[in-house]
Amino acid sequence: MAEILVLYYSRHGALGEMARLIARGIEEVEGMQARLRTVPEVSTVCEATADSIPDEGSPYVELEDLKECAGLALGSPTHFGNMAAPLKYFIDNTSPLWLSGSLIGKPAAVFTSTSSLHGGQESTLLSMMLPLLHHGMLITGIPYSETDLLHTSGGGTPYGASHHAGADNSLPLSEVEHRLCIALGRRLASTARALGRASHG
Ligand SMILES: Cc1cc2nc3c(=O)[nH]c(=O)nc-3n(C[C@H](O)[C@H](O)[C@H](O)COP(=O)(O)O)c2cc1C
């Protein structure tokens, strides 16, 4: 079984739900499994440390997870049009993998959620791609053959999966957002599988 790392940060739960749907899409592909991981909060007090295992939910990610997995789905809520600091903090500590070129050629995908419809989904998704491109990863978006993209009035973009959560985070994932998360996971896993086959001849 090859694994895809689904790495996300979530404060109110939307990204956690999207991560589980992306994992479902990944596991629809034969021979592929999802590994769900999250990141701890960052603190303005640099000395403060979190327990190494969270009280609930996905375990915290380690560099080894990125190294061992055949691909990456990276998810963050939009914070001021960009990815959230806890995820960025983790990515800023991936220099050893950049130096060893461990992620070169692995496929990656991104996903996000916003409280307002035009609050920065695309800018967040695009900015999340930048460090992944520096790592040499191959970005897989969502093609318009997923016709939900043509009709969505909420989340769902060709840059990655997204969700419009509403001002008080009360909107559930729409059917379209739900389907596009699964489609993204499936596409990422199929790409990793095809690349794995190619590299093994
Ligand atoms: C510090 C901060 C900044 C935010 N900035 C934006 C923003 O720029 N645009 C937006 O629409 N929502 C913004 N939000 C709302 C979150 O993106 C939104 O609630 C998201 O769905 C939360 O995902 P979660 O449930 O996984 O935590 C912000 C929230 C916080 C805490």
The ligand as a Tripos MOL2 file, in Angstrom:
@<TRIPOS>MOLECULE
LIG
   31    33     1     0     0
SMALL
NO_CHARGES

@<TRIPOS>ATOM
      1 C1         -7.1240   34.9300   11.9930 C.3       1 LIG1
      2 C2         -8.2150   34.5790   11.0200 C.ar      1 LIG1
      3 C3         -8.2320   35.1680    9.7600 C.ar      1 LIG1
      4 C4         -9.2330   34.8540    8.8470 C.ar      1 LIG1
      5 N1         -9.2000   35.4230    7.6130 N.ar      1 LIG1
      6 C5        -10.1930   35.1450    6.7250 C.ar      1 LIG1
      7 C6        -10.1770   35.7240    5.4310 C.ar      1 LIG1
      8 O1         -9.2410   36.4230    5.0280 O.2       1 LIG1
      9 N2        -11.2300   35.4770    4.6140 N.ar      1 LIG1
     10 C7        -12.2990   34.6880    5.0000 C.ar      1 LIG1
     11 O2        -13.2430   34.5500    4.2630 O.2       1 LIG1
     12 N3        -12.2950   34.0720    6.2140 N.ar      1 LIG1
     13 C8        -11.2640   34.2760    7.0710 C.ar      1 LIG1
     14 N4        -11.2590   33.6590    8.2980 N.ar      1 LIG1
     15 C9        -12.2910   32.6340    8.5920 C.3       1 LIG1
     16 C10       -11.8050   31.1820    8.3180 C.3       1 LIG1
     17 O3        -11.0870   31.0690    7.1200 O.3       1 LIG1
     18 C11       -13.0140   30.2480    8.2610 C.3       1 LIG1
     19 O4        -13.7370   30.3660    9.4650 O.3       1 LIG1
     20 C12       -12.6510   28.7910    8.0010 C.3       1 LIG1
     21 O5        -13.7720   28.1460    7.4680 O.3       1 LIG1
     22 C13       -12.1820   28.0670    9.2660 C.3       1 LIG1
     23 O6        -11.8150   26.7370    8.9810 O.3       1 LIG1
     24 P1        -11.8020   25.6570   10.1740 P.3       1 LIG1
     25 O7        -13.2600   25.3690   10.5260 O.co2     1 LIG1
     26 O8        -11.1450   24.4340    9.6160 O.co2     1 LIG1
     27 O9        -11.0320   26.2350   11.3110 O.co2     1 LIG1
     28 C14       -10.2630   33.9430    9.2120 C.ar      1 LIG1
     29 C15       -10.2390   33.3550   10.5000 C.ar      1 LIG1
     30 C16        -9.2300   33.6720   11.3930 C.ar      1 LIG1
     31 C17        -9.2260   33.0080   12.7550 C.3       1 LIG1
@<TRIPOS>BOND
     1     1     2 1
     2     2     3 ar
     3     2    30 ar
     4     3     4 ar
     5     4     5 ar
     6     4    28 ar
     7     5     6 ar
     8     6     7 ar
     9     6    13 1
    10     7     8 2
    11     7     9 ar
    12     9    10 ar
    13    10    11 2
    14    10    12 ar
    15    12    13 ar
    16    13    14 ar
    17    14    15 1
    18    14    28 ar
    19    15    16 1
    20    16    17 1
    21    16    18 1
    22    18    19 1
    23    18    20 1
    24    20    21 1
    25    20    22 1
    26    22    23 1
    27    23    24 1
    28    24    25 2
    29    24    26 1
    30    24    27 1
    31    28    29 ar
    32    29    30 ar
    33    30    31 1
@<TRIPOS>SUBSTRUCTURE
     1 LIG1         1 GROUP 0 **** ****
